[in-house]
Amino acid sequence: MRFRLSLNRTTKQRMLPMDYQYYISAWIYNVLKQADRDFARFLHEKGYGQDASKLYKLFCFSPLDFGKPKLWKEKKLFEIDAHDIKFQISFDVPEAASNFIKGLFMRQEFYLGDKFNGIDFAVTQVEALPEPIFSEIMEYHLLTPWVVSYQSEQDKYPQYLSPDDERFHSLAIKHLVEKYNNTRNGVKIFDDQIKLSLTTSFKRAGFVIKPGTQEESRVVGNLFDFELSAPVEVHRMIWNAGVSEKSSSGFGWVVFSRTFHK
């Protein structure tokens, strides 16, 4: 399920790190942690998924919609004038969880940023969005990068692949199959049920996760439009949980392209 959150700035701070995605992810985890026991009980009672603990990572979020900020490129900062800021969060949970999740996020107050630059926000509205009609063939546009990584035993760090790498398509599909089969009860799916084709050229893009820590790293993915042929439930999963690796860090957020199969 997707939710649109409206945020208001509550102080005069206007500077936000450009790599703000990590801080949004940390905030979402913190909200879920506050309701850890109740959320786990809810999922258990609804019989959703093979392992309720895995559902905590089955979320994704869109970029912030804050108008046209001033960019301080050398400082890696946005200067934001807008007071009313919106973005979307999605969770791969049943529709029955809608009111529960709205209650978790409504009236939350939080600081977004690092110890040097950031903004205080208050959540003023949480709106559950209607689910679209899915079919087996859909066309999507990526708003945040699709990450596909490969790390051999000899690699100290993962390789972030681009779509012109021969391994990209097979590993992208492998990830979707594993994500689906690990979180669904019932019929399993297989790699040959999913077909991926790019409908535009790709652009490399990424952002830093865990900034300012010993685990700081830059994760790189790709932005493009694509057509995906897959079982309807797979489309529903990527709409709700992101299409990418590291979706809970803000990667792999999709919207429909202007034309898609109905």
C-alpha positions in Angstrom: 0.0 0.0 0.0 1.1 3.5 -0.8 0.6 6.5 1.5 1.1 10.2 0.8 2.6 12.1 3.7 2.4 15.8 4.1 5.1 17.5 6.2 5.4 21.0 7.6 8.7 22.6 8.6 8.4 23.5 12.3 11.6 25.7 12.7 13.5 28.1 10.5 16.1 25.6 9.3 16.2 25.3 5.6 19.4 23.3 4.7 19.0 19.6 4.0 21.8 17.2 2.9 21.5 16.1 -0.7 21.8 12.5 0.4 18.8 12.7 2.6 17.4 9.2 1.7 19.4 7.5 4.5 17.8 9.8 7.1 14.3 9.1 5.8 15.0 5.3 5.9 16.3 5.6 9.5 13.2 7.6 10.5 10.8 5.0 9.0 12.6 2.2 10.9 12.4 4.2 14.1 8.6 4.6 13.7 8.2 0.9 13.0 10.4 0.1 16.0 8.2 2.2 18.3 5.3 -0.1 17.3 7.4 -3.3 17.0 5.4 -5.5 19.2 2.0 -4.4 18.0 3.0 -4.5 14.3 4.5 -8.0 14.6 1.3 -9.2 16.4 -0.8 -7.6 13.6 1.1 -9.3 10.9 1.1 -12.6 12.7 -2.7 -12.5 13.3 -3.3 -11.8 9.6 -1.1 -14.7 8.6 0.9 -12.6 6.2 4.2 -13.9 4.8 6.5 -16.7 5.8 8.5 -14.6 8.2 6.9 -11.5 9.6 10.4 -10.1 10.6 11.2 -9.8 6.9 8.3 -7.5 6.3 10.0 -4.7 8.2 12.3 -4.2 5.2 9.6 -4.5 2.6 9.0 -0.8 2.2 10.2 1.9 -0.2 9.7 5.7 -0.5 9.7 8.3 -3.1 11.9 11.4 -3.4 10.8 14.4 -1.4 8.6 16.9 -3.3 9.9 20.3 -2.1 9.5 22.4 -5.2 12.7 24.0 -6.6 15.3 24.2 -3.9 18.5 26.2 -4.2 21.4 23.8 -4.7 24.7 24.3 -2.9 26.6 21.7 -4.9 30.0 22.2 -3.2 28.4 21.7 0.2 26.1 18.9 -1.0 23.1 20.7 0.4 19.6 21.7 -0.7 18.2 25.1 0.6 14.5 24.6 0.9 12.0 27.4 1.0 8.8 25.4 0.8 6.9 24.8 4.0 4.5 22.2 2.7 6.5 19.1 1.6 5.2 15.8 0.4 6.4 12.4 -0.3 5.1 8.8 -0.5 5.9 5.7 1.5 4.8 2.2 0.4 4.6 -1.0 2.4 4.1 -4.5 1.1 1.3 -5.3 3.6 -2.4 -6.2 3.2 -4.9 -3.4 2.8 -6.2 -4.3 6.2 -3.0 -2.6 7.6 -4.0 0.8 6.2 -5.5 2.3 9.3 -2.7 0.8 11.5 0.1 2.4 9.4 -1.7 5.7 9.1 -1.9 5.8 12.9 1.8 5.1 13.2 2.9 8.0 11.1 0.2 10.6 11.8 1.4 13.5 14.0 5.0 12.3 14.1 7.6 14.9 14.7 11.2 14.3 13.6 14.5 15.8 12.6 15.7 15.0 9.1 19.5 15.4 8.5 22.9 15.1 10.1 24.3 16.8 13.1 25.3 19.9 11.0 22.4 20.4 8.6 18.8 19.3 8.8 15.2 20.3 9.2 12.5 19.7 11.8 9.3 18.3 10.4 5.8 17.5 11.7 3.6 15.0 9.8 0.3 16.9 9.2 -1.5 14.4 7.0 -1.3 10.7 6.0 -3.4 9.6 3.0 -3.8 6.0 1.9 -3.7 5.9 -1.9 -5.9 3.6 -4.0 -4.2 0.6 -5.6 -3.9 0.7 -9.4 -5.2 -2.1 -11.7 -2.3 -4.4 -12.5 -1.9 -6.6 -15.5 0.8 -9.1 -16.5 2.6 -6.5 -18.7 3.2 -3.1 -17.3 5.5 -0.1 -18.2 7.3 1.8 -15.5 9.4 4.9 -14.9 12.0 4.9 -12.2 12.1 7.9 -9.9 15.0 6.5 -7.8 17.7 4.2 -9.1 17.3 0.4 -9.7 20.3 -1.2 -7.9 21.7 -4.5 -9.2 24.9 -5.6 -7.5 27.3 -8.5 -7.8 30.1 -9.5 -5.4 32.4 -12.4 -5.9 34.5 -14.0 -3.2 37.4 -12.0 -4.6 35.6 -8.6 -4.5 36.1 -6.5 -1.4 33.2 -4.3 -2.4 30.1 -5.0 -4.5 30.0 -4.2 -8.2 27.0 -2.0 -9.1 26.0 -3.2 -12.6 24.6 -1.1 -15.4 22.0 -2.5 -17.8 24.6 -3.0 -20.5 26.3 -5.6 -18.3 25.3 -9.1 -19.4 24.6 -10.0 -15.8 22.2 -7.2 -15.1 19.0 -8.7 -16.4 19.4 -12.1 -14.9 20.4 -10.8 -11.4 17.6 -8.2 -11.4 15.1 -11.0 -12.2 16.7 -13.3 -9.6 16.3 -10.7 -6.9 12.6 -10.2 -7.7 11.9 -14.0 -7.6 13.7 -14.4 -4.3 11.9 -11.4 -2.8 8.6 -12.8 -3.9 9.2 -16.4 -2.8 10.6 -15.4 0.6 7.6 -13.3 1.6 4.6 -15.2 0.1 2.9 -18.3 1.1 1.6 -20.6 -1.6 2.7 -20.9 -5.2 6.3 -20.2 -6.0 7.4 -18.3 -9.1 10.5 -18.9 -11.3 12.9 -16.8 -13.2 11.4 -17.7 -16.6 8.1 -16.1 -15.6 9.6 -12.7 -15.6 10.9 -10.7 -18.6 12.5 -7.3 -18.4 13.2 -4.9 -21.3 14.4 -1.3 -21.2 12.3 1.2 -23.2 14.7 4.1 -22.8 18.4 4.6 -22.4 19.8 4.5 -18.8 21.5 7.0 -16.6 23.8 6.1 -13.7 22.7 7.6 -10.4 23.1 6.9 -6.7 23.5 8.3 -3.2 25.4 7.8 0.0 24.0 5.5 2.7 25.1 5.6 6.3 26.9 9.0 5.8 29.4 10.0 8.5 29.9 6.4 9.8 32.5 3.8 9.3 30.0 2.0 7.0 29.5 5.0 4.7 29.3 3.9 1.1 27.9 5.2 -2.2 25.4 2.9 -3.8 24.9 3.3 -7.5 22.0 2.2 -9.6 20.4 3.2 -12.9 17.4 5.3 -14.0 15.4 4.3 -17.0 11.9 3.3 -18.2 11.2 -0.4 -18.6 8.5 -2.9 -19.5 8.0 -5.9 -17.2 6.2 -9.0 -18.0 5.4 -11.0 -14.8 2.6 -12.5 -12.7 0.2 -9.8 -11.5 1.3 -10.4 -7.8 4.9 -9.5 -8.7 3.7 -6.2 -10.1 1.8 -5.6 -6.9 4.9 -6.4 -4.9 7.2 -4.0 -6.7 4.6 -1.3 -6.5 4.5 -1.7 -2.7 8.0 -2.7 -1.9 10.2 -1.2 -4.7 11.8 -3.0 -7.6 15.3 -2.7 -6.5 17.8 -4.1 -4.1 18.0 -1.8 -1.0 14.5 -0.5 -1.6 14.2 0.3 2.1 17.0 2.8 1.6 15.0 4.5 -1.1 16.1 2.8 -4.2 13.7 1.4 -6.9 10.7 3.6 -6.5 8.6 3.3 -9.7 5.6 5.1 -11.2 3.8 4.2 -14.4 5.2 5.6 -17.6 2.7 7.6 -19.7 1.6 4.6 -21.6 1.1 1.1 -20.2 -0.9 -2.0 -20.9 -4.3 -2.1 -19.3 
